[in-house]
Amino acid sequence: MPLWLILVIVGAVLLILGVAIEAAKVLLWIGVAILVVSLVLAVLRRGKGALKS
């Protein structure tokens, strides 16, 4: 196998892994944001319920 072909394959794999890792970071932050918003809404909902009784 020629050296240039190996280098192209390795470069493509590294590029794909880099994009996947960046996408995973973005999805992780989106998940954290959704978790925080849902916790805040749950606390607010529970607080409103306590005021009614």
Backbone as a chain_set.jsonl record, in Angstrom:
{"seq": "MPLWLILVIVGAVLLILGVAIEAAKVLLWIGVAILVVSLVLAVLRRGKGALKS", "coords": {"N": [[0.851, -1.169, 0.0], [0.604, 2.211, -0.874], [2.398, 4.955, 0.634], [1.182, 7.487, 0.61], [-1.515, 6.864, 0.423], [-2.008, 5.587, 2.845], [-1.53, 7.748, 4.551], [-3.607, 9.468, 3.757], [-5.844, 7.952, 4.513], [-5.445, 7.75, 7.305], [-5.551, 10.481, 7.94], [-8.222, 11.049, 7.207], [-9.606, 9.433, 9.033], [-8.812, 10.626, 11.468], [-9.922, 13.154, 11.077], [-12.673, 12.553, 11.005], [-12.998, 11.495, 13.595], [-12.347, 13.773, 15.081], [-14.437, 15.53, 14.363], [-16.572, 14.034, 15.363], [-16.005, 14.041, 18.093], [-16.189, 16.773, 18.681], [-18.901, 17.151, 18.043], [-20.012, 15.518, 19.989], [-19.306, 16.943, 22.274], [-20.849, 19.263, 21.943], [-23.427, 18.134, 22.0], [-23.367, 17.158, 24.597], [-23.29, 19.539, 26.109], [-25.775, 20.589, 25.358], [-27.439, 18.65, 26.49], [-26.836, 19.062, 29.219], [-27.832, 21.657, 29.533], [-30.591, 21.224, 29.058], [-31.143, 19.549, 31.212], [-30.684, 21.3, 33.399], [-32.646, 23.278, 32.938], [-34.967, 21.712, 33.157], [-34.777, 20.928, 35.84], [-35.005, 23.427, 37.132], [-37.608, 24.142, 36.335], [-39.025, 22.078, 37.594], [-38.547, 22.66, 40.293], [-39.775, 25.16, 40.467], [-42.424, 24.448, 39.837], [-42.989, 22.748, 41.977], [-42.775, 24.564, 44.044], [-44.937, 26.276, 43.495], [-47.02, 24.514, 43.919], [-46.785, 24.093, 46.682], [-47.5, 26.57, 47.64], [-50.224, 26.682, 47.074], [-51.471, 24.876, 48.803]], "CA": [[0.0, 0.0, 0.0], [1.449, 3.408, -0.941], [2.439, 5.789, 1.839], [0.22, 8.581, 0.516], [-2.843, 6.318, 0.688], [-2.084, 5.391, 4.296], [-1.656, 9.073, 5.158], [-4.955, 9.961, 3.474], [-6.78, 7.197, 5.352], [-5.243, 8.185, 8.694], [-6.078, 11.844, 8.03], [-9.691, 10.996, 7.167], [-10.07, 8.881, 10.319], [-8.624, 11.661, 12.489], [-10.91, 14.203, 10.819], [-13.987, 12.044, 11.434], [-12.986, 11.436, 15.057], [-12.379, 15.15, 15.581], [-15.803, 16.04, 14.191], [-17.437, 13.294, 16.277], [-15.744, 14.502, 19.459], [-16.788, 18.113, 18.791], [-20.352, 16.981, 18.079], [-20.345, 14.958, 21.302], [-19.208, 18.04, 23.24], [-22.031, 20.112, 21.761], [-24.587, 17.403, 22.502], [-23.241, 17.105, 26.047], [-23.717, 20.831, 26.65], [-27.229, 20.688, 25.167], [-28.031, 17.797, 27.52], [-26.699, 19.74, 30.514], [-28.769, 22.78, 29.532], [-31.941, 20.677, 29.212], [-31.25, 19.069, 32.586], [-30.796, 22.457, 34.291], [-33.963, 23.889, 32.724], [-35.998, 20.838, 33.721], [-34.698, 21.017, 37.303], [-35.564, 24.716, 37.539], [-39.061, 24.063, 36.174], [-39.553, 21.189, 38.627], [-38.52, 23.392, 41.567], [-40.817, 26.192, 40.41], [-43.711, 23.786, 39.891], [-43.156, 22.265, 43.338], [-42.993, 25.763, 44.868], [-46.309, 26.73, 43.275], [-47.896, 23.538, 44.584], [-46.697, 24.311, 48.123], [-48.223, 27.802, 47.954], [-51.653, 26.448, 46.93], [-52.041, 24.124, 49.923]], "C": [[0.904, 1.242, 0.0], [1.33, 4.255, 0.333], [1.386, 6.889, 1.785], [-1.192, 8.094, 0.808], [-3.041, 6.086, 2.186], [-2.275, 6.732, 4.996], [-3.048, 9.661, 4.931], [-5.98, 9.256, 4.363], [-6.672, 7.634, 6.807], [-5.796, 9.596, 8.893], [-7.599, 11.86, 8.036], [-10.25, 10.472, 8.481], [-9.937, 9.923, 11.427], [-9.628, 12.793, 12.321], [-12.287, 13.783, 11.304], [-14.066, 11.983, 12.953], [-13.052, 12.833, 15.671], [-13.773, 15.747, 15.49], [-16.744, 15.349, 15.175], [-17.246, 13.769, 17.705], [-16.337, 15.89, 19.668], [-18.31, 18.022, 18.862], [-20.791, 16.426, 19.429], [-20.278, 16.034, 22.372], [-20.438, 18.933, 23.158], [-23.268, 19.42, 22.317], [-24.553, 17.289, 24.022], [-23.708, 18.41, 26.679], [-25.216, 21.044, 26.472], [-27.942, 19.847, 26.218], [-27.966, 18.434, 28.893], [-27.685, 20.895, 30.606], [-30.198, 22.294, 29.731], [-32.156, 20.19, 30.634], [-31.441, 20.23, 33.555], [-32.17, 23.105, 34.16], [-35.054, 23.026, 33.332], [-35.966, 20.857, 35.247], [-35.288, 22.326, 37.815], [-37.083, 24.693, 37.427], [-39.688, 23.171, 37.24], [-39.591, 21.9, 39.975], [-39.604, 24.456, 41.579], [-42.208, 25.578, 40.521], [-44.005, 23.299, 41.317], [-43.422, 23.432, 44.288], [-44.408, 26.298, 44.709], [-47.302, 25.799, 43.962], [-47.904, 23.741, 46.087], [-47.472, 25.578, 48.514], [-49.733, 27.586, 47.912], [-52.242, 25.762, 48.166], [-51.968, 24.854, 51.236]], "O": [[1.855, 1.319, 0.778], [0.299, 4.261, 1.005], [0.761, 7.196, 2.8], [-1.989, 8.835, 1.383], [-4.113, 6.356, 2.726], [-3.08, 6.847, 5.921], [-3.604, 10.289, 5.832], [-6.882, 9.898, 4.903], [-7.685, 7.862, 7.468], [-6.439, 9.873, 9.905], [-8.203, 12.615, 8.798], [-11.242, 10.991, 8.992], [-10.85, 10.085, 12.236], [-10.129, 13.333, 13.307], [-12.99, 14.566, 11.943], [-15.077, 12.37, 13.54], [-13.74, 13.043, 16.67], [-14.239, 16.396, 16.427], [-17.614, 15.995, 15.759], [-18.216, 13.889, 18.454], [-16.923, 16.161, 20.716], [-18.94, 18.729, 19.648], [-21.831, 16.823, 19.954], [-21.102, 16.045, 23.286], [-21.003, 19.316, 24.182], [-24.067, 20.038, 23.021], [-25.6, 17.321, 24.668], [-24.437, 18.396, 27.671], [-25.863, 21.621, 27.346], [-28.946, 20.285, 26.779], [-28.929, 18.361, 29.656], [-28.309, 21.093, 31.648], [-30.947, 22.896, 30.5], [-33.229, 20.39, 31.204], [-32.285, 20.147, 34.448], [-32.792, 23.444, 35.167], [-35.975, 23.549, 33.96], [-37.018, 20.807, 35.885], [-35.996, 22.334, 38.823], [-37.776, 25.172, 38.324], [-40.771, 23.476, 37.738], [-40.561, 21.76, 40.721], [-40.282, 24.639, 42.591], [-43.073, 26.115, 41.212], [-45.13, 23.423, 41.802], [-44.205, 23.303, 45.228], [-45.018, 26.729, 45.688], [-48.303, 26.249, 44.519], [-48.95, 23.575, 46.714], [-48.038, 25.643, 49.605], [-50.46, 28.249, 48.652], [-53.383, 26.034, 48.538], [-52.412, 24.331, 52.259]]}, "num_chains": 1, "name": "protein.A"}
